[in-house]
Amino acid sequence: MTEEIVDTERIGSAANGLRTANNNINSAFHTLLSKMRQLESWRGAAGTAAQTAMHQIINYNETRSAVVQNYVNILERQVNPSYESVETTNTKLADQFK
């Protein structure tokens, strides 16, 4: 049987990396939104089209951000601690047969 190793430190590191990337992307979108608000006085078909497109992108970012955050939460709260708990329990049970 092949031995499977789960590196919980790497799981935690991956979760932190995803959180940092998500925060950086959100920050860039907040900057973009701020710049877009400066263009609200831009009237006409081109201005309306640009503002509509930017609002759609920003709305998409909110959904994207929530999905990434949910994934980070799963890694931090389910995968990492659950694995540690199962391994600890299995080790204790195995030790009883020694």
C-alpha positions, 0 to 999 in steps of 0.5 A, a space after each residue: 500500500 502506498 503511504 499518503 502524507 498530508 503536510 498540514 504546514 503546507 495546507 496552512 501556508 496555502 490557505 495563507 497564500 490564498 488569503 493574501 492573494 484574495 486581499 490583494 485582488 480586493 484591494 486592487 478592485 477597491 482602487 479601481 472602484 475609487 477611480 471609476 467613481 471619479 469618472 461618474 461625470 462622464 456622460 454619453 454612450 461611451 461613459 455609460 457603457 464603461 461604467 456598466 462594464 466596470 460595475 459588472 466586473 466589480 460585482 463579479 469580484 465580490 462573488 469571486 472573493 467570497 468563493 476564495 474566502 470559502 475555500 480558505 475557510 475549508 482549508 483552515 477549519 476542516 482539512 487541516 484540523 480534521 486531518 490532525 485530529 484523525 491522525 492523532 486518534 489513529 495513532 492513539 488507537 494503533 498504540 493500544 495494539 503495541 
